[in-house]
Amino acid sequence: MAVTNMWAVKGSVSTVVKYIENPEKTTPKEMQQVMSYITDADKTEQMMYVTGINCEPEIAAKQFMQTKQLWGKEGGRMAYHGYQSFRAGEVDAETAHKIGVELAQRLWGDRFEVVVATHLNTDHYHNHFCLNSVSFADGYKYHDTKEDIRLMRDTSDNICRRYGLSIEERSRIDQDRRRSYREHKDEREFKPTLRSKVRADIDAAVAYASTTKEFGRVMRSMGYEFIFESETGKELKYPKLKLPGSDKCIRFKSLGPGYSFDDCCKRVFRTRSSEYPFKDLEDVKEPAVVDRYRTRLNNAGFRVVITYHGMQLRSCKRRRKYREYSPELIKEIRKLDKYIKLMDFCREYKLDSVAQVEQLKTAIRSNITQLAEERNYCRKQQRLWERDGVSVYVNLWKQAAQEKTKAMRPLYQKLRMCDEVLKTEPAIRVNAINLVQQRVYEEQKRQFRKELAKTKPTNTRVR
């Protein structure tokens, strides 16, 4: 599992260079003596895994300063220190160093001076990079941004895949969420933290609630307050939760995967109690009640219809062994997972009408067209550099084109979801209305059988 990171150095460059070139860290440990004929000390080799790119490792610090003096940029950030770590026992020293040199060559080899050193003093081999902050080619300074960190991570993953090594598969939310040291320590020692208490309260409210409105009511009864808008009335991108008895707020997103507001609403739907939402229809079997439900479903938007139909099918699935369902209804129950995906999609983009779906499709097609133009430009640049024979730029533009293609795939998937919504929504609306009447009819049959069982005489055997 290869992981990467990089940070700025504002002190002395020579200190970093000396650290990453430490012979105690870059010299491999002695191999275990397996066979007697290889135990001769004269046959043991000591290797130093240190490589300089556009510089000599022995005088790298001096060359770094000469480049800075040449361009008149001797202040500010002096260098950048990065690392690339591998899973223990997964790679040998030579391969680890080879991967590190290739990574540095791809990222910075055309403009910056870099020292690459492989440390072998731990169970997991890892590479260190010391990067000059000033480019020897144009004098521009290197600026470490989130995009650069992401590019470093993705490039390292691509190289490791080619060598058959594992990579880190954590979600971006889990990678980007940063916790304080105190919170990290408490969680490691299994002590309660602020976020763990909030998560426990949310879990309790989700388990108790049967609807999203009831979930909000339970949370408010605990003292929490939902905040969806800023003080200026603008809708917040990340909803917040105001803690009880305090002015402090915490974002749903910061609680971790599965605790965003939308995820909490989905959990309420999936973990709701087995009581199905037709109790009022069973108690009052009047045509006016069914007509009222028909009117509501006819006038409701996509989100309401799909959500309501999913609730009906979920209830039918749970009570299936107690009822006699028609083949059409059984066929609908088997599509429940598909309807849940459509429901989540409509709720995510707030789709209630055909016009809103078409508007979303237009926006998605616009994004796809823009990405396609950018990809064509990247491929054009790739062909130009192939003619010149510069493999470094060829690989960079090729990777950029692949990233554009990767970004287009989820957009095409969303287009297919939009078409699926437009295709299935009319049938879902009709089935939801028919299912209301069918549930009433089935309940009437059940009550009739129940009454018949009471009046049926029972035979008793007398011995």
Secondary structure, DSSP 8 states (H G I E B T S, - for coil): -BEEEEEEE-S-HHHHHHHHT-HHHHS-------SGGG--GGG------EEEESS-GGGHHHHHHHHHHHHT--SS--EEEEEEE--TTSS-HHHHHHHHHHHHHHHHTTT--EEEEEE-SSSS-EEEEEEESB-TTT--B----HHHHHHHHHHHHHHHHHTT--B----HHHHH----HHHHHHHHTT---HHHHHHHHHHHHHHH-SSHHHHHHHHHHTT-EEEEE-TTS-EEEEEEEE-TTSS-EEESGGG-TT-SHHHHHHHHHHT--S--TTHHHHH---HHHHHHHHHHHHHS-HHHHHHHHHHHHHHHHHTGGGS---HHHHHHHTTHHHHHHHHHHHHHHT--SHHHHHHHHHHHHHHHHHHHHHHHHHHHHHHHHHHHT-HHHHHHHHHHHHHHHHHHHHHHHHHHHHHHHHHHHHHHHHHHHHHHHHHHHHHHHHHHHHHHHHHS-------
